[in-house]
Structure formats: C-alpha cells, structure tokens
Amino acid sequence: MDYYDYQTVATEARIPEAKLAELVRLVQAEYPHDPMMCELHILRACLAIRDGRITMDEALAKRPPIAA
C-alpha cells in the first residue's frame, strides 16, 4: 500500500533511481514495522532535496546502526 507519492517528488528533484533505492533502504531500516512512517520520511527527504534544503549526499549520510 502506498501512503505518500514520494516517487513524483523524487522525479521532480531529479533523484536517480539508484540513490532513491538507497534512501528507501536506509529509512526502511529505521522503521521496519511502520510503512507509513517510512514513506513519510522518504517524502520529507525528497521534498528537502527538491527544494534545495539538503543534498542527496546529506540525506544518505545517516546510516542505521549495525545489528550485533
């Protein structure tokens, strides 16, 4: 189920598919059991990139903790 249309915003922001997939993977690692929250954070990151508030590299800089 899709909650937010982050794909359209990612296209507007000219985010490459590979970078978007990496962003999705990172956010899903933070919210593995909450798809709505996951999509919301992806959308907010895409909006920030589109609007020039952050770069794609800055969005990808936060890495999830490595499971022990």
VENLIN-V981999 format. One record per backbone hydrogen bond with DSSP energy under -1.0 kcal/mol. CO is the residue of the C=O (numbers start at 1). NH is the residue of the N-H. Records with the same first field share a line. If there is no record, write none. Layout:
CO->NH ; NH
This chain:
4->6
6->10
7->11
8->12
9->13
10->15
11->14
16->20
17->21
18->22
19->23
20->24
21->25
22->26
23->27
24->28
25->29
26->30
27->31
31->34
34->38
35->39
36->40
37->41
38->42
39->43
40->44
41->45
42->46
43->47
44->48
45->49
46->50
47->51
48->53 ; 54
49->52
55->59
56->60
